[in-house]
Amino acid sequence: MGNDEMSSLVDTSDEWIRQRSGIQRRHIASEAETTSVLGAEAARQALKAAGLAPDDIDLIVCATSTPDLTFPATATQIQMALGMSHGAAFDVQAVCSGFVFALATADKFLISGSHRSALVIGSETFSRILDWTDRATCVLFGDGAAAVVITAEPGAGTIADRGVLHTHIRSDGRHRDKLYVDGGPGSNGKVGHLRMEGREVFKHAVVNLADTVEHTLAATGLKGSDIDWFVPHQANKRIIDATAHKLGVPESRVVYTVQDHGNTSAASIPLALATAVGDGRIQRGQLVLVEGMGGGFTWGSALIRW
């Protein structure tokens, strides 16, 4: 759905949307394309890219704020779609930073030795929870899914290892009213709609994202100049630019997909990764820094050697 089509639904324009967010288009799932349907397709593509089969996976962690059902978990529906009846599958809900939280969770399972290979999925159908009369929010979000495979392998315990090198996750529930959905089975029994105080989110995003990234860099003894690719949550180009500038990361090493996908919440970071890997920018052995912030607030970052 391009900006021109969006302008036929609410009082907005292509220029207004681009200036405030950098978004040019977003994708809207069909009625039959639920969050698990999108997630299962992303999982299949990730497995194919990794040269693995569902039998090789023993853990599925799906980050989503738009599950098919209140329960069971969307991850179990993806598990079923892949023909799996072994291993464990569960959801993680941390909104737009959900992929980082899911990656950190799966990483800990693999480090513990309890599991050997995991599918980490971000899948969302945010179009289902938008107020399509609110131009301040409905123009910003889209639907999508993407996935990665991580496998436990011996390493030296240094930043020269491949894989997830460090994760850092945070939350602060005091800021709930700045970005939330006004419904839920435990409150009013309704699905609800997304509500957001845009200026407040912007202000907190730049500070919190820079903080978590600086924590990750300090923990690994690296500087912003050491990072090959910065892959942020794709919420708003102005937030991405401000965060990259604060960290001293040049625009040439920032992956932008917000113009094509809009804000796809937990799917945003893995979609950007898939895009940059697919077009050859991200290469084996390079250092990739990801970060995101979501409603609640939640925020986090992860350093990966591809």
C-alpha positions as CSV (number, residue, x, y, z in Angstrom):
1,M,0.0,0.0,0.0
2,G,1.7,3.1,-1.2
3,N,1.3,6.6,0.3
4,D,-1.0,7.7,-2.4
5,E,-3.4,4.9,-1.7
6,M,-3.1,5.7,2.0
7,S,-4.1,9.3,1.3
8,S,-7.4,8.0,-0.1
9,L,-8.2,6.5,3.3
10,V,-7.3,9.4,5.7
11,D,-6.4,13.1,5.4
12,T,-2.7,12.7,4.5
13,S,-0.3,12.9,1.6
14,D,2.8,11.2,0.3
15,E,4.8,14.3,1.1
16,W,3.5,14.5,4.7
17,I,4.3,10.8,5.4
18,R,7.7,10.9,3.8
19,Q,8.8,14.0,5.7
20,R,7.8,12.7,9.1
21,S,8.8,9.0,8.7
22,G,10.6,8.3,5.5
23,I,8.0,5.7,4.6
24,Q,6.9,5.3,1.0
25,R,4.9,2.1,1.1
26,R,3.9,-0.7,3.5
27,H,2.5,-4.2,3.0
28,I,-1.0,-5.3,4.3
29,A,-1.7,-9.0,4.9
30,S,-4.8,-10.5,3.3
31,E,-7.5,-12.0,5.5
32,A,-6.0,-15.5,5.1
33,E,-2.5,-14.3,5.9
34,T,-2.3,-14.6,9.7
35,T,0.8,-13.9,11.8
36,S,1.6,-17.7,11.9
37,V,1.1,-18.0,8.1
38,L,3.6,-15.2,7.5
39,G,6.0,-16.6,10.2
40,A,5.9,-20.1,8.8
41,E,6.9,-18.9,5.3
42,A,9.7,-16.8,6.8
43,A,10.8,-19.9,8.7
44,R,10.9,-22.0,5.6
45,Q,13.0,-19.4,3.8
46,A,15.4,-19.1,6.7
47,L,15.8,-22.9,6.9
48,K,16.5,-23.1,3.2
49,A,19.1,-20.4,3.4
50,A,20.8,-22.2,6.3
51,G,20.7,-25.6,4.5
52,L,18.7,-27.1,7.3
53,A,15.4,-29.0,7.7
54,P,12.7,-28.7,10.4
55,D,14.1,-31.9,12.0
56,D,17.3,-30.0,12.7
57,I,15.5,-27.4,14.8
58,D,14.6,-28.0,18.4
59,L,13.5,-24.5,19.5
60,I,11.2,-21.9,18.0
61,V,10.9,-18.4,19.6
62,C,8.5,-16.1,17.8
63,A,8.4,-12.4,18.6
64,T,4.9,-11.0,18.0
65,S,2.4,-8.6,19.4
66,T,-0.3,-9.7,17.0
67,P,-0.8,-13.4,17.7
68,D,-3.3,-15.5,15.7
69,L,-5.1,-16.3,19.0
70,T,-4.9,-15.4,22.6
71,F,-3.5,-18.9,22.9
72,P,-2.0,-21.2,21.9
73,A,1.2,-19.4,21.0
74,T,1.8,-18.4,17.4
75,A,5.1,-20.3,17.6
76,T,3.3,-23.6,18.1
77,Q,1.2,-22.9,15.0
78,I,4.4,-22.2,13.0
79,Q,5.8,-25.4,14.5
80,M,2.8,-27.4,13.2
81,A,3.0,-25.7,9.8
82,L,6.6,-26.9,9.5
83,G,5.5,-30.4,10.3
84,M,7.3,-30.5,13.6
85,S,6.1,-32.3,16.7
86,H,9.4,-32.2,18.6
87,G,11.2,-29.5,20.5
88,A,9.7,-26.4,22.1
89,A,7.9,-23.4,20.7
90,F,6.8,-20.2,22.4
91,D,6.1,-16.5,21.9
92,V,7.9,-13.5,23.2
93,Q,6.0,-10.2,23.5
94,A,8.1,-7.0,23.6
95,V,6.5,-5.1,20.7
96,C,9.1,-3.5,18.4
97,S,12.1,-4.8,20.3
98,G,10.6,-8.3,20.4
99,F,13.1,-9.7,17.9
100,V,16.0,-8.6,20.1
101,F,14.3,-10.1,23.2
102,A,13.6,-13.4,21.2
103,L,17.2,-13.5,20.0
104,A,18.6,-13.0,23.5
105,T,16.2,-15.7,24.8
106,A,17.1,-18.3,22.2
107,D,20.8,-17.5,22.6
108,K,20.6,-18.3,26.3
109,F,18.9,-21.6,25.6
110,L,21.7,-22.6,23.2
111,I,24.5,-21.4,25.5
112,S,23.0,-23.6,28.3
113,G,23.3,-26.7,26.2
114,S,19.6,-27.6,26.5
115,H,18.9,-27.0,22.7
116,R,21.1,-27.1,19.6
117,S,19.4,-25.0,16.9
118,A,16.7,-22.4,17.0
119,L,14.4,-20.5,14.7
120,V,14.0,-16.9,15.9
121,I,11.1,-15.3,14.1
122,G,9.6,-11.8,14.0
123,S,6.1,-11.9,12.6
124,E,3.4,-9.2,12.8
125,T,0.0,-8.3,11.3
126,F,-0.2,-4.8,12.8
127,S,-2.9,-3.8,10.3
128,R,-5.3,-5.7,12.5
129,I,-4.8,-3.4,15.5
130,L,-4.7,0.0,13.7
131,D,-7.3,2.7,13.9
132,W,-7.7,3.4,10.2
133,T,-9.2,6.8,11.0
134,D,-6.1,8.0,12.9
135,R,-3.7,9.4,10.4
136,A,-1.0,9.8,13.1
137,T,-0.6,6.0,13.5
138,C,-2.2,4.1,10.6
139,V,0.3,5.5,8.0
140,L,3.3,4.3,10.0
141,F,2.8,0.5,10.3
142,G,2.7,-2.5,8.1
143,D,2.6,-6.3,8.1
144,G,5.5,-8.7,7.6
145,A,7.7,-11.5,8.9
146,A,11.3,-12.7,8.8
147,A,13.4,-15.2,10.6
148,V,17.0,-16.3,11.4
149,V,18.5,-19.7,12.4
150,I,21.0,-19.8,15.1
151,T,23.0,-23.0,16.0
152,A,25.1,-23.8,19.0
153,E,28.7,-24.3,18.0
154,P,32.0,-24.3,20.1
155,G,33.8,-20.9,20.2
156,A,36.7,-19.3,21.9
157,G,34.5,-16.9,23.8
158,T,35.9,-13.8,22.1
159,I,34.5,-11.3,19.7
160,A,36.2,-13.2,16.9
161,D,33.6,-15.9,17.3
162,R,30.7,-16.1,14.8
163,G,27.1,-15.7,16.0
164,V,25.5,-13.8,18.8
165,L,28.3,-12.1,20.7
166,H,26.3,-10.0,23.2
167,T,22.7,-9.0,24.0
168,H,21.4,-6.3,26.2
169,I,17.7,-5.9,27.0
170,R,15.8,-3.3,29.1
171,S,12.2,-2.3,30.0
172,D,10.4,0.4,32.0
173,G,6.7,0.0,32.5
174,R,6.2,3.6,33.6
175,H,5.9,4.7,30.0
176,R,2.9,2.5,29.1
177,D,0.6,5.3,28.0
178,K,3.0,6.6,25.5
179,L,2.7,3.6,23.2
180,Y,0.1,0.9,23.8
181,V,-3.0,-0.9,22.6
182,D,-6.2,0.0,24.3
183,G,-7.6,-3.5,24.6
184,G,-6.9,-7.0,25.9
185,P,-8.5,-10.2,27.2
186,G,-7.6,-9.4,30.8
187,S,-9.0,-5.8,30.7
188,N,-11.9,-5.1,28.4
189,G,-12.0,-8.3,26.4
190,K,-11.4,-6.4,23.1
191,V,-8.6,-6.5,20.6
192,G,-8.2,-2.7,20.8
193,H,-6.3,-0.2,18.7
194,L,-2.7,1.1,18.8
195,R,-2.3,4.5,20.6
196,M,0.8,6.5,20.5
197,E,2.3,9.8,21.7
198,G,4.7,10.3,18.8
199,R,6.8,13.1,20.2
200,E,7.4,11.3,23.5
201,V,8.3,8.1,21.7
202,F,10.8,9.9,19.5
203,K,12.4,11.5,22.5
204,H,12.8,8.3,24.5
205,A,13.8,6.3,21.5
206,V,16.9,8.3,20.6
207,V,18.1,8.3,24.2
208,N,17.2,4.7,25.1
209,L,18.5,3.2,21.8
210,A,21.8,5.0,22.1
211,D,22.1,3.9,25.7
212,T,21.6,0.2,24.9
213,V,24.0,0.3,22.0
214,E,26.7,2.0,24.0
215,H,26.3,-0.6,26.7
216,T,26.8,-3.4,24.1
217,L,29.8,-1.7,22.6
218,A,31.4,-1.1,26.0
219,A,30.7,-4.8,27.0
220,T,32.6,-6.0,23.9
221,G,35.3,-3.3,23.9
222,L,34.3,-2.0,20.5
223,K,33.5,1.5,19.1
224,G,30.9,2.5,16.6
225,S,33.6,2.7,13.9
226,D,34.2,-1.1,14.4
227,I,30.7,-2.0,13.3
228,D,30.3,-3.1,9.7
229,W,26.5,-2.7,9.6
230,F,24.1,-1.0,11.9
231,V,20.6,-2.6,11.5
232,P,18.1,-0.7,13.6
233,H,14.4,-1.2,14.2
234,Q,12.7,0.4,11.2
235,A,10.2,2.7,12.8
236,N,11.1,6.2,11.5
237,K,14.0,7.4,9.4
238,R,14.4,10.4,11.7
239,I,14.9,8.2,14.7
240,I,17.3,6.0,12.8
241,D,19.3,9.0,11.6
242,A,19.4,10.6,15.1
243,T,20.6,7.4,16.7
244,A,23.2,6.6,14.1
245,H,24.6,10.2,14.4
246,K,24.7,9.9,18.2
247,L,26.7,6.7,17.9
248,G,29.0,8.0,15.2
249,V,27.9,5.5,12.6
250,P,27.9,6.9,9.0
251,E,24.8,6.6,6.9
252,S,26.7,4.4,4.5
253,R,26.8,1.6,7.1
254,V,23.1,1.9,8.2
255,V,20.5,-0.5,6.7
256,Y,17.3,1.3,5.8
257,T,14.1,-0.6,4.8
258,V,11.6,1.7,6.5
259,Q,10.8,3.2,3.2
260,D,9.6,-0.1,1.8
261,H,8.0,-1.8,4.8
262,G,7.0,0.9,7.3
263,N,7.1,-0.1,10.9
264,T,6.6,-3.9,11.1
265,S,7.3,-4.0,14.9
266,A,9.0,-7.3,15.8
267,A,9.5,-8.2,12.1
268,S,11.3,-5.0,11.3
269,I,14.9,-6.0,12.3
270,P,14.9,-9.4,10.7
271,L,13.3,-8.0,7.6
272,A,16.1,-5.5,7.3
273,L,18.7,-8.2,7.9
274,A,17.1,-10.4,5.2
275,T,17.2,-7.4,2.8
276,A,20.9,-6.6,3.5
277,V,22.0,-10.3,3.3
278,G,19.9,-10.8,0.2
279,D,21.5,-7.9,-1.7
280,G,25.0,-8.9,-0.6
281,R,25.8,-6.0,1.7
282,I,26.1,-8.2,4.9
283,Q,28.9,-10.7,4.4
284,R,30.1,-13.6,6.4
285,G,32.4,-12.5,9.2
286,Q,31.2,-8.9,9.4
287,L,30.0,-7.3,12.7
288,V,26.3,-6.4,12.7
289,L,24.7,-4.4,15.4
290,V,20.9,-4.5,15.8
291,E,18.7,-2.5,18.2
292,G,15.0,-1.7,18.8
293,M,12.6,0.0,21.1
294,G,8.9,-0.8,21.6
295,G,5.9,0.0,23.7
296,G,6.0,-0.5,27.4
297,F,8.8,0.8,27.0
298,T,11.1,-2.1,26.1
299,W,14.4,-1.7,24.3
300,G,17.5,-3.7,23.5
301,S,20.5,-4.4,21.3
302,A,22.5,-7.3,20.0
303,L,25.9,-7.7,18.5
304,I,26.3,-10.4,15.9
305,R,29.2,-11.7,13.8
306,W,27.5,-12.9,10.7
